């Protein structure tokens, strides 16, 4: 399947406009056959962006088992992971562990995970903070790009995007955010102004946003996300059929017409605040 690709940031490599998220079956333990089937199907369907994190249960181990058995596929895959460590030594240890568990010499993208508070910022950018470990890893060639992720407070993520020398930001991209503001306007504008890659997450709202009786389908939500200025939109999958549907959405994407977007936002407008379950207090 030929999935449309987009530039990763202003001048990075091209990645498929849909990517395999680290949630779904990958955020489990002890489900190797199902996880392998999902990763394999994503690779066979032509998806190139693969998401993971230290915090995602056995996801890195699942990837490691797959890459050790499928070396030839690795060269065209953009493999990512994340560290939630706030200190230099903790982040460095996380990277070493990620590379060892996944059987890789380097990551394509390594991300500072789940930025939430001012205290996070102060710890991460301090003299013994994690940011120094990320910069050293990029300089040493252990990672190609570094990024930051957040879904809790757009003001906190906006600070990092404007002030840290990162290459990418992973943030919520869905109709709820278009209504509430913060991520899709301020954070995205700041990222694009600096040439960062924007990666969309929470696209389906953990599947909570899918409600066919109202006309809200996974395909419609993906079309919304891909109609924004993102490099890729990632979705966690529970089985090979869901991966195939994700790849199909990336291959046959049509931007939302203005009237389609208006109707979609009207559905979410009355419930937007309570549907932003991943945010802090609004």
Helices and strands as residue ranges (DSSP letters): E 5-7, E 14-16, E 18-24, H 32-45, E 49-50, H 59-69, H 71-74, E 78-83, H 88-102, E 107-112, H 118-124, H 130-139, E 143-149, H 154-163, E 168-172, H 175-180, I 183-187, H 188-193, E 197-201, G 212-214, H 218-226, E 232-237, H 240-251, H 258-269, H 272-275
